Structure formats: structure tokens, C-alpha cells
Amino acid sequence: MNRKYFAAAAAILAVAFAVLWIAYGRNNSTEAFSLASASAQTPKTVYLTFDDGPSDRVTPKILDVLDEENVKATFFIIGQQAERRDYLIKREAESGHTVAVHSYTHNYSEIYSSPRSLIADIDRCNDVIESITGKRSDLYRFPGGSYGLREELIAAAAGHGMRYVDWNASTRDAECPGGAGQLFDSAVATSAGLDRVVLLSHDSTYKTSTPEATRRLIRYYRENGYTFDVL
């Protein structure tokens, strides 16, 4: 077959699946809507989200930036990390940020081996959240995102009462070791033209440029008429 044909088809599929959707699991059913299709009359909003924390090295700096800018964010945490850094989870919750489930182990092969393993991982992470904050979360982000996962895994999370959330823009701090300027540029490029931006960043230990990029992005989005909210 023609390689150009495959390249074109891949590009079309990439664009098609770039649309963000949020699914709400209720009674083993899935209700989805696209933030990209929200009414133009609704204020432009950015949802800052941070995966893979907390870390002693990066999370406090991000929290400092959010405090200074008076912005709330959503943290999708790893339970193993949180058990050793409960003071950071307490700070997130007490500051009004959303603390949500990402995973307990972040071990893809284990988590995705079966629906039962997936739910066990979610519950174990939620146990940690509850032990620190006093309440469980119904908000979930699949490790690596939901795209490409087996339907039985997505259905299991929804059927377990979890709202699962992907993203439609990214700083790409997980893909490249660039400085704050490069992360800023990636976020601006991937969120161009969107009225609802769910921005993916990370607060794991080696994402040292993310705090400064976050500060610049908050100011950029404000200057361009966006407000901020939590999921």
C-alpha cells in the first residue's frame, strides 16, 4: 500500500481523536460531552491539571505559584507518592485545589491487566486520598489517558462511579526536557482557538521547568480573557 496514504490516514485520525471529552460514569452508563463544543456565550475557562505527583521537589513550587496567582488547579495523584508526602496532599486540599485519582502504582501492565486490577488500583489510591483529606474522589484520569484503552476498562471505571477526564492541551513537559519557554509555547500552541482548555502538566520530581511555565501561562491566559476553575 502507498505510504503516503497511511500517513494521511494517520494524520486524519490524530486530529479526530484530539477532541477532548469528559465522561461521567453513572449506573454503568456513560454520558459524554465535548468541552470544545461548549456555548460561545460561556466564559473562556482554563482547567490546570497536574499528573504524577506529589513530589518534594516540584509540587511545593507549583503550589507557591498557584497561591501567588490566586488560582486553583486539579492534581491527579499517585497514591504511592502521596503516602510518603501527605503534607503536600493536605496543602492541596486545604488550599481549595481538587485532589483526584490518577493511580496507586502507575504501573501500566499491572493496572490494565484486567478491569478488576484497574478498579483495585483506583480504590487503593482513593484510600490514600481519604486517609489524608477525609473524603474520597470520584474524579479519575487514566494513566496515559483513555484513548486506545479497551472498552471494558473504560466501562469498568465509569461503572465504578468515576468521572474520567482527559485533556485537550499540554505543556508537553512529559515528552521533552525543555525550559519554561518551550513548555509555555507548547501549551499556547495546543490550546489555540479553544474556549475550554484542560491543560496537562506534571508535578513529578524532574519537571523542574513546570512551575515557572505555569506562572507564565496563568498570566497569558488571563491577558487573553480566560478564567480558571477546577474539575
C-alpha positions in Angstrom: 0.0 0.0 0.0 1.0 3.6 -0.5 2.9 5.0 2.4 1.5 8.5 1.7 -2.0 7.0 2.1 -1.1 5.6 5.5 0.5 8.9 6.6 -2.6 10.9 5.5 -4.9 8.5 7.3 -2.9 8.6 10.5 -3.0 12.4 10.4 -6.7 12.4 10.0 -7.2 10.0 12.9 -4.9 12.1 15.1 -7.0 15.2 14.5 -10.2 13.3 15.1 -9.1 11.9 18.4 -7.6 15.2 19.6 -11.1 16.4 20.6 -11.4 16.3 24.4 -14.3 14.6 26.1 -15.2 14.1 29.7 -17.3 11.0 30.6 -19.4 10.7 33.7 -19.9 7.1 35.0 -23.4 6.6 36.4 -25.1 3.3 36.8 -22.8 1.5 34.3 -23.7 4.1 31.6 -21.6 6.8 30.1 -22.7 10.3 29.3 -20.1 12.4 27.4 -19.9 15.9 26.2 -17.2 17.9 24.5 -15.7 21.0 26.0 -14.7 22.1 22.5 -18.3 22.4 21.6 -19.4 24.5 24.6 -21.5 27.6 24.0 -19.6 30.6 22.9 -21.6 32.6 25.5 -19.9 30.6 28.3 -16.8 32.4 29.7 -13.5 31.1 28.4 -12.0 28.8 31.1 -8.7 27.0 31.8 -8.5 23.9 33.9 -4.9 23.5 35.1 -4.2 19.8 35.8 -1.1 18.2 37.1 -0.4 14.4 37.0 2.1 12.1 38.7 2.7 13.9 41.9 3.2 14.8 44.6 6.9 15.3 44.6 9.0 17.2 47.2 11.0 18.9 44.5 8.3 20.3 42.2 4.8 20.2 43.8 5.6 22.9 46.5 6.8 25.3 43.8 3.7 24.8 41.8 1.6 25.3 44.9 3.5 28.5 45.6 2.8 29.8 42.1 -0.9 29.0 42.4 -1.1 30.7 45.8 0.7 33.8 44.5 -1.6 34.0 41.4 -4.8 33.0 43.4 -5.6 30.2 41.0 -7.0 26.7 41.8 -5.9 23.6 40.0 -6.6 19.8 39.8 -4.0 17.3 41.0 -4.2 13.8 39.7 -2.1 12.0 42.3 -0.1 8.7 42.5 -1.0 7.0 45.8 2.5 5.6 46.4 3.9 9.1 46.2 1.2 10.6 48.4 1.6 8.1 51.2 5.1 9.5 51.8 4.2 13.1 51.2 0.8 13.5 53.0 1.7 17.1 53.9 1.5 18.1 50.2 -1.9 16.5 49.7 -3.1 18.2 52.9 -1.9 21.5 51.5 -3.6 20.9 48.1 -6.9 20.1 49.7 -6.7 23.0 52.3 -5.9 25.5 49.6 -9.0 24.6 47.6 -7.4 22.5 44.9 -9.1 19.3 43.7 -7.2 16.1 44.7 -8.2 13.3 42.3 -7.2 9.8 41.4 -4.5 9.0 38.9 -3.3 5.6 40.1 -1.7 4.0 43.1 1.3 2.4 41.3 1.3 4.0 37.8 2.3 0.5 36.6 0.5 0.2 33.2 0.9 -3.5 32.8 -0.5 -4.2 36.2 -3.3 -1.6 36.2 -4.5 -2.5 32.7 -4.2 -6.3 33.0 -8.0 -6.6 33.8 -10.9 -4.5 34.9 -10.6 -5.9 38.4 -7.0 -4.8 38.6 -7.9 -1.3 37.3 -10.6 -0.9 40.0 -8.3 -2.2 42.7 -5.7 0.4 41.8 -8.3 3.2 41.7 -9.6 2.1 45.2 -6.2 1.9 46.6 -5.3 5.4 45.5 -8.7 6.6 46.8 -8.0 5.0 50.2 -4.9 7.2 50.4 -6.8 10.3 49.4 -9.5 9.6 52.0 -6.9 8.8 54.8 -5.3 12.3 54.2 -8.3 14.5 53.3 -11.2 12.7 54.9 -13.1 12.2 51.7 -12.9 10.1 48.5 -12.7 11.4 45.0 -15.0 10.4 42.0 -12.6 12.1 39.5 -10.2 10.0 37.6 -7.5 10.3 34.9 -6.4 7.1 33.3 -2.6 6.8 33.3 -1.7 7.7 29.8 -5.2 8.9 29.1 -8.3 6.9 28.0 -7.6 6.9 24.2 -6.7 3.5 22.9 -7.8 1.6 26.1 -10.0 -1.5 25.9 -13.7 -0.6 26.2 -14.1 -3.0 29.1 -11.6 -0.9 31.1 -13.3 2.4 30.4 -16.7 0.8 31.2 -15.3 -0.5 34.5 -14.2 2.9 35.6 -17.5 4.5 34.6 -19.4 1.7 36.2 -17.5 2.2 39.4 -18.8 5.8 39.6 -15.7 7.5 38.4 -15.8 10.6 36.1 -12.8 10.2 33.9 -11.1 13.2 32.3 -8.6 13.5 29.5 -7.1 16.8 28.2 -7.1 18.9 25.1 -3.9 20.9 25.5 -0.5 20.2 27.0 2.8 21.8 28.1 4.4 18.5 26.8 6.6 18.5 29.9 6.4 14.7 29.9 7.8 14.5 26.4 10.7 16.9 26.3 13.1 18.3 28.9 12.8 21.9 27.6 12.8 25.0 29.6 9.8 27.1 30.8 9.7 28.9 27.5 9.4 25.7 25.5 6.6 24.4 27.8 4.8 27.7 27.5 5.0 27.7 23.7 3.6 24.1 23.6 0.7 25.0 25.8 -0.2 28.1 23.8 0.0 26.2 20.5 -2.1 23.2 21.6 -4.8 25.3 23.2 -5.1 27.8 20.4 -8.7 28.5 19.5 -10.2 26.6 22.4 -12.7 28.2 24.8 -12.4 25.3 27.2 -8.8 24.3 27.9 -7.9 21.3 30.1 -4.2 21.7 30.3 -2.0 18.7 31.0 1.2 19.3 33.1 3.1 17.2 35.6 4.4 17.8 39.1 6.7 14.8 39.3 10.3 15.3 40.5 12.1 16.0 37.2 9.6 18.5 35.8 11.6 21.5 37.2 10.6 23.9 34.5 6.8 23.4 35.0 6.4 25.8 37.9 7.7 28.8 36.0 5.9 27.8 32.8 2.7 27.6 34.9 3.2 31.2 36.2 3.7 32.5 32.6 0.7 30.5 31.3 -1.6 31.8 34.1 -0.7 35.4 33.1 -1.0 34.6 29.4 -4.5 33.1 29.7 -5.7 36.0 31.9 -4.5 38.5 29.4 -6.5 36.7 26.8 -9.7 36.7 28.7 -9.7 33.3 30.4 -10.7 32.5 33.9 -9.6 29.4 35.9 -11.5 26.6 37.5 -11.1 23.1 39.0 -12.6 19.9 37.6 
